[in-house]
Amino acid sequence: MIKRGIKIFLVLLLITLVAIQFIRPEKNDDGYKSVAAFEAETKPSAKVTSILRENCYDCHSNQTQYPWYAEIAPLSLWLKDHIEDGKKHFNASAWSDYTVKKKEHKLEELVEMVEKEEMPLQSYTIIHGNLSEDDKKLLLQWAGVARLQYKHLLEVSKK
């Protein structure tokens, strides 16, 4: 009786796994033109741009480079949720919509998250690898300098 129950469960599980393959989440792929305003304002160097494209934009912009397993449900659904959550916290593609105060705050959060090694997420680094110490240093320096322009604008607007 137990063996039969296990067999039924496994067959139902297999049917479910096959059925969910037909659920195709919408792709997050507007191209890197969607981050043009962010890059124009914050002026990352070529190396920092490379770091952002390889480690940040997948979850924090409207441009994602999908890995091969993104075509397999339920991983495709998990990735979609992961990307949506990342964009809620910070979306480089929505930079033009942010206020000066929000831009300064988002760069402050970026610095904090990288310093605390909370970004990139462990689930991302397991597959893609961690940022090198040199890359972290470059990213933090760039974000600190970029943040200064928004702090200055905030101070000027208070006068």
C-alpha positions as a Markdown table, in Angstrom:
| # | Residue | x | y | z |
|---|---|---|---|---|
| 1 | Met | 0.0 | 0.0 | 0.0 |
| 2 | Ile | 2.8 | 2.4 | 0.9 |
| 3 | Lys | 4.8 | 1.6 | -2.3 |
| 4 | Arg | 1.7 | 2.2 | -4.4 |
| 5 | Gly | 1.2 | 5.6 | -2.7 |
| 6 | Ile | 4.8 | 6.6 | -3.4 |
| 7 | Lys | 4.4 | 5.6 | -7.0 |
| 8 | Ile | 1.3 | 7.7 | -7.4 |
| 9 | Phe | 3.0 | 10.6 | -5.7 |
| 10 | Leu | 6.0 | 10.3 | -8.0 |
| 11 | Val | 3.8 | 10.1 | -11.1 |
| 12 | Leu | 1.8 | 13.2 | -10.0 |
| 13 | Leu | 5.1 | 15.0 | -9.3 |
| 14 | Leu | 6.4 | 14.2 | -12.8 |
| 15 | Ile | 3.1 | 15.3 | -14.4 |
| 16 | Thr | 3.3 | 18.6 | -12.4 |
| 17 | Leu | 6.9 | 19.2 | -13.4 |
| 18 | Val | 6.1 | 18.6 | -17.1 |
| 19 | Ala | 3.0 | 20.8 | -16.9 |
| 20 | Ile | 4.8 | 23.8 | -15.4 |
| 21 | Gln | 7.3 | 23.8 | -18.2 |
| 22 | Phe | 4.5 | 25.5 | -20.3 |
| 23 | Ile | 4.5 | 28.4 | -17.9 |
| 24 | Arg | 6.9 | 30.9 | -19.4 |
| 25 | Pro | 7.6 | 34.1 | -17.4 |
| 26 | Glu | 8.2 | 37.3 | -19.3 |
| 27 | Lys | 11.8 | 38.0 | -19.9 |
| 28 | Asn | 13.6 | 41.1 | -18.4 |
| 29 | Asp | 15.5 | 42.2 | -21.5 |
| 30 | Asp | 15.2 | 45.8 | -22.5 |
| 31 | Gly | 18.8 | 45.9 | -23.4 |
| 32 | Tyr | 21.6 | 48.0 | -21.9 |
| 33 | Lys | 20.0 | 51.2 | -23.3 |
| 34 | Ser | 17.7 | 51.1 | -20.3 |
| 35 | Val | 20.7 | 51.9 | -18.0 |
| 36 | Ala | 22.1 | 54.7 | -20.1 |
| 37 | Ala | 20.7 | 57.5 | -17.9 |
| 38 | Phe | 22.2 | 55.8 | -14.8 |
| 39 | Glu | 25.6 | 55.4 | -16.4 |
| 40 | Ala | 25.5 | 58.9 | -17.9 |
| 41 | Glu | 24.8 | 60.5 | -14.5 |
| 42 | Thr | 27.0 | 58.3 | -12.3 |
| 43 | Lys | 29.9 | 58.0 | -14.8 |
| 44 | Pro | 31.3 | 54.6 | -14.0 |
| 45 | Ser | 34.7 | 53.7 | -15.5 |
| 46 | Ala | 34.8 | 51.0 | -18.2 |
| 47 | Lys | 35.9 | 48.5 | -15.4 |
| 48 | Val | 33.1 | 49.6 | -13.1 |
| 49 | Thr | 30.6 | 49.3 | -16.0 |
| 50 | Ser | 31.8 | 45.8 | -16.6 |
| 51 | Ile | 31.4 | 45.0 | -12.9 |
| 52 | Leu | 27.8 | 46.4 | -12.9 |
| 53 | Arg | 26.9 | 44.4 | -16.1 |
| 54 | Glu | 28.4 | 41.2 | -14.8 |
| 55 | Asn | 27.2 | 41.3 | -11.2 |
| 56 | Cys | 24.4 | 43.8 | -10.7 |
| 57 | Tyr | 22.2 | 44.6 | -13.7 |
| 58 | Asp | 20.8 | 41.0 | -13.9 |
| 59 | Cys | 18.7 | 41.7 | -10.9 |
| 60 | His | 18.8 | 45.5 | -10.6 |
| 61 | Ser | 17.9 | 46.7 | -14.1 |
| 62 | Asn | 15.6 | 45.9 | -17.0 |
| 63 | Gln | 18.4 | 43.9 | -18.6 |
| 64 | Thr | 19.1 | 40.3 | -17.5 |
| 65 | Gln | 21.5 | 37.9 | -19.1 |
| 66 | Tyr | 19.7 | 34.6 | -18.5 |
| 67 | Pro | 21.6 | 31.4 | -17.7 |
| 68 | Trp | 20.7 | 28.2 | -19.5 |
| 69 | Tyr | 18.7 | 26.9 | -16.6 |
| 70 | Ala | 16.3 | 29.9 | -16.8 |
| 71 | Glu | 14.3 | 27.9 | -19.3 |
| 72 | Ile | 13.5 | 25.2 | -16.8 |
| 73 | Ala | 10.5 | 25.6 | -14.4 |
| 74 | Pro | 10.4 | 26.0 | -11.4 |
| 75 | Leu | 13.9 | 27.7 | -11.7 |
| 76 | Ser | 12.5 | 30.1 | -14.3 |
| 77 | Leu | 9.8 | 31.2 | -11.9 |
| 78 | Trp | 12.2 | 31.5 | -9.0 |
| 79 | Leu | 14.5 | 33.7 | -11.2 |
| 80 | Lys | 11.6 | 35.9 | -12.2 |
| 81 | Asp | 10.7 | 36.5 | -8.5 |
| 82 | His | 14.3 | 37.1 | -7.6 |
| 83 | Ile | 14.7 | 39.7 | -10.4 |
| 84 | Glu | 11.4 | 41.5 | -9.5 |
| 85 | Asp | 12.5 | 41.6 | -5.8 |
| 86 | Gly | 15.9 | 43.0 | -6.8 |
| 87 | Lys | 14.3 | 45.7 | -9.0 |
| 88 | Lys | 12.0 | 46.7 | -6.1 |
| 89 | His | 15.0 | 47.6 | -4.0 |
| 90 | Phe | 17.1 | 49.3 | -6.7 |
| 91 | Asn | 16.5 | 49.5 | -10.5 |
| 92 | Ala | 19.2 | 51.3 | -12.5 |
| 93 | Ser | 16.8 | 51.4 | -15.4 |
| 94 | Ala | 14.4 | 53.6 | -13.4 |
| 95 | Trp | 17.2 | 56.0 | -12.4 |
| 96 | Ser | 15.5 | 58.9 | -14.2 |
| 97 | Asp | 12.4 | 58.4 | -12.1 |
| 98 | Tyr | 14.2 | 58.7 | -8.8 |
| 99 | Thr | 14.4 | 62.0 | -6.9 |
| 100 | Val | 17.9 | 63.4 | -6.0 |
| 101 | Lys | 17.3 | 62.3 | -2.4 |
| 102 | Lys | 16.4 | 58.7 | -3.5 |
| 103 | Lys | 19.4 | 58.5 | -5.9 |
| 104 | Glu | 21.8 | 59.5 | -3.0 |
| 105 | His | 20.1 | 57.0 | -0.7 |
| 106 | Lys | 20.3 | 54.2 | -3.3 |
| 107 | Leu | 24.0 | 54.7 | -3.7 |
| 108 | Glu | 24.4 | 54.8 | 0.1 |
| 109 | Glu | 22.6 | 51.4 | 0.3 |
| 110 | Leu | 24.7 | 50.0 | -2.5 |
| 111 | Val | 27.9 | 50.9 | -0.5 |
| 112 | Glu | 26.4 | 49.4 | 2.7 |
| 113 | Met | 25.3 | 46.2 | 1.0 |
| 114 | Val | 28.7 | 45.6 | -0.7 |
| 115 | Glu | 30.6 | 46.5 | 2.4 |
| 116 | Lys | 28.6 | 44.1 | 4.5 |
| 117 | Glu | 28.9 | 41.5 | 1.7 |
| 118 | Glu | 25.1 | 41.2 | 1.5 |
| 119 | Met | 25.4 | 42.0 | -2.3 |
| 120 | Pro | 25.7 | 40.2 | -4.5 |
| 121 | Leu | 23.5 | 37.6 | -2.8 |
| 122 | Gln | 25.0 | 34.3 | -1.9 |
| 123 | Ser | 22.5 | 32.5 | -4.2 |
| 124 | Tyr | 24.0 | 34.5 | -7.1 |
| 125 | Thr | 27.6 | 34.1 | -6.1 |
| 126 | Ile | 27.3 | 30.3 | -5.8 |
| 127 | Ile | 26.9 | 30.1 | -9.6 |
| 128 | His | 28.5 | 33.3 | -10.8 |
| 129 | Gly | 31.3 | 33.7 | -8.3 |
| 130 | Asn | 32.1 | 36.5 | -5.9 |
| 131 | Leu | 33.4 | 39.9 | -6.5 |
| 132 | Ser | 37.1 | 40.2 | -6.1 |
| 133 | Glu | 38.5 | 42.5 | -3.4 |
| 134 | Asp | 39.8 | 44.8 | -6.2 |
| 135 | Asp | 36.3 | 44.9 | -7.9 |
| 136 | Lys | 34.6 | 45.7 | -4.6 |
| 137 | Lys | 37.1 | 48.5 | -4.0 |
| 138 | Leu | 36.5 | 50.0 | -7.4 |
| 139 | Leu | 32.8 | 49.7 | -7.1 |
| 140 | Leu | 32.8 | 51.3 | -3.6 |
| 141 | Gln | 35.1 | 54.2 | -4.8 |
| 142 | Trp | 32.9 | 54.8 | -7.8 |
| 143 | Ala | 29.6 | 54.8 | -5.7 |
| 144 | Gly | 31.2 | 57.1 | -3.1 |
| 145 | Val | 32.2 | 59.6 | -5.7 |
| 146 | Ala | 28.9 | 59.4 | -7.5 |
| 147 | Arg | 27.0 | 59.8 | -4.3 |
| 148 | Leu | 28.8 | 63.1 | -3.6 |
| 149 | Gln | 27.2 | 64.8 | -6.5 |
| 150 | Tyr | 23.7 | 64.0 | -5.1 |
| 151 | Lys | 24.7 | 65.0 | -1.6 |
| 152 | His | 25.9 | 68.3 | -3.0 |
| 153 | Leu | 22.6 | 68.9 | -4.9 |
| 154 | Leu | 20.7 | 68.1 | -1.7 |
| 155 | Glu | 22.7 | 70.7 | 0.3 |
| 156 | Val | 22.3 | 73.3 | -2.4 |
| 157 | Ser | 18.6 | 72.8 | -2.6 |
| 158 | Lys | 18.3 | 73.4 | 1.2 |
| 159 | Lys | 19.8 | 76.9 | 0.9 |
